[in-house]
Amino acid sequence: MQGNNNIKSELIKDWGLEATDNGELVIGGCNTINLGNIYGTPLHVVNEARLRTTAYSFLETIKSKYPGKISVHYAFKCNPVPGVIKIIKAAGIKAEVMSEYELMTALKLGYSGKDIIVNGPYKTDRLIKACIENNIRFINVDSLFELEKIESICNDLNKSAEVLFRINPDFVPSGMNNGSAAGSRTGSPFGMDMKGGEVVHTLKMIKRMKLVIFRGFHFHIGSGIQVTDDYRKALTGLKKILNEAENSGFNVDVMDIGGGLGIPNSREMTTLELLLYQAFDLLHSGRQSNNKISFAHYADSVTKGVLSLFRNKKIPELILEPGRCITGPNQLLLLKVHQVKERKGIKKWLVADAGIGTLTMPTYYEHHEVVLCNDINRKSSEKVTITGPGCFSADVVYRNKIMPKVAAGEMLAILDSGAYFTSWESSFGFPRPAIVSVVDGRHSLLRKRESFDHMISLDTI
């Protein structure tokens, strides 16, 4: 997009955005400048109709491709805002949670226990007990240690629990940072070590358990995956463990392949890009749209992988846990530029009202388009460093980002901010922003701006 004179048509096509005749950015029929003035900035803006359509499209696409039973569970950790989750739930998607907070949120939003799957490497006794008491469908077991805790709590409650074994497939998706590859054997603690024999040992242990019932396997290879065929490849590598489970007398009724599918217009930096950026301020410039990321490509890859893995066997129920691909492209973050500072021959800074210290942590390691809301057709002409309000030099949105000339008081939009921006925001001296949804020219609050009183409400003064 940077330096492109056809920005307006691209925004309409790729992000579902529009512009007024004078170039002001519009989302869901609402002018972003007006939204920022009404609710204040920073401001999260959810494109409600587009989010609902995306969620429904994901569900229907996988239904049309996979010949067996499917169950789709939205990953709450990606964007835990109740108002956002309600829109996704209305499209028919269930819940995947990783903490007591997320579990209680799911129950408050009306999900039944049988609509919920619980994940994560840190399941407290309280969480496990709540799962069993609320008849959660599956607990994805991360280790033998955790399995033994589940058995103990089941025995105390005299109540059974169905589980899937989370396995570490020792698979790193194409172009992914080793540090965020959840399926890496050397880099990630998640799941049972398949190659080291931990899964086989745990299968032997569960065989003697009366109240803990094994139903299948779960894995998750990473977040923001750009090559959909990686799912097929990862599934292919599970043949040995599938055979070992069957040889041990278990039926594998369920395969949960986790989530992680990326989106077309934003992506994680590669390991090399991240090194160059953090060490030398060399930010990769220009957009790299990936039109091969589609729900159809993804569903084809997953289906081929499962059918190949279960060739000549009864195919399992397929569980998917999408997050980023549902919410990511259907939200943007509005920032206002407080002042412009320039040191001739050195650098120009745009000091905005949000940065890594408060709201934009994903920009540390991901590429996101940043557009000028006041005039999307203003040509990009200079490199600037966009900083946040925090009183520390690392409170940066982007360093050396190619942008148009921006004046104090103008607004910026970080696109594709629906994944992990709200999850990781913090009150670093500033209140958390409001969240609004927009549809057909109407806007409504999903979350009020945090008050100063709320910020200190838990403190004793």
ABEGO torsion letter per residue (X at the ends): XBGBAAAAAAAAAAAGBBBBAAGBBBBGGBBAAAAAAAAEOBBBBBBAAAAAAAAAAAAAAAAAABABBBBBBBBAAABABAAAAAAAAAAGBBBBBABAAAAAAAAAAGBBAAABBBBEABBBAAAAAAAAAAGBABBBBABAAAAAAAAAAAAAAGBBBBBBBBBBAGBBBBGBBAAABAABAAABABEBBAAAGAAAAAAAAAAABAABBBAEBBBBAEBGBABAAAAAAAAAAAAAAAAAAAAAGBBBABBBAEBGBBBAABBBBBAAAAAAAAAAGBBBBEBBBBAABBAAAAAAAAAAAAAAAABGBBBBBBBBBBBAAAAAAABBBBBBBABBBBBBGABBBBBBABBAAAAAAAAAABBBBBBBAABAABBBABBBBBBBABBBAABBABBGBBBBBBBBGBBBBBBGAABGAAAABBBBGBBBBBBBBBBGGBBBBABBBBBAAAAAAABBX
